[in-house]
Amino acid sequence: AVEEFYRNFADWLGTSHVFGAASGRSAFQLALESLGLEKGSEIIFPMFTFPVIPLVAKLLGFQPVFCDVDPKTYNSGPEHIEKKITDKTGAVLATHLFGQPCPIRQIADLAQQRSIRLLEDCAHACGVRVDGKQVGTFGDIGIFSFAEGKNMPCFGGGAIATSNADIAQRAAAILFEASQPSSNAVTKKAISV
């Protein structure tokens, strides 16, 4: 049933791969690890975010950098993100808050121009579309939470979605390693926050 959900969710989103996680924060951890970024890379976050998310990045060896947000939507736009890009920037987390999509097309264009990875935090925007396209499918990885209070609550759980074959292969390998009974991957990889 879980595998069927992943397939159906991927079809509904219009993406090639969906991988499940225990929560939104563990989905974010899986997403970051699947990008294959160099340790020490900077990750740009909106200043208005769930505080555990940048902490996960820091615990994985990345440097959180915070950008301003629009005072009406609390989402960041390209004008906020661009000011924070340096030669150490590896990725941007574009967050869609309260069912309001951030200006994701413009952020995706900026990320592509600067050769920066783009993550989308869709914990509060599952099912939101921009010009008919689901949020979570504009960047390299969409991150979803199914916890209580989200707009698709399943009493816990999370997922990442990607159409990038290399990212999907890394995500599958990480999950496979963590599932092996003889592996210490769970204690090595899991972050308790």
Disulfide bonds with the S-S distance in Angstrom:
none
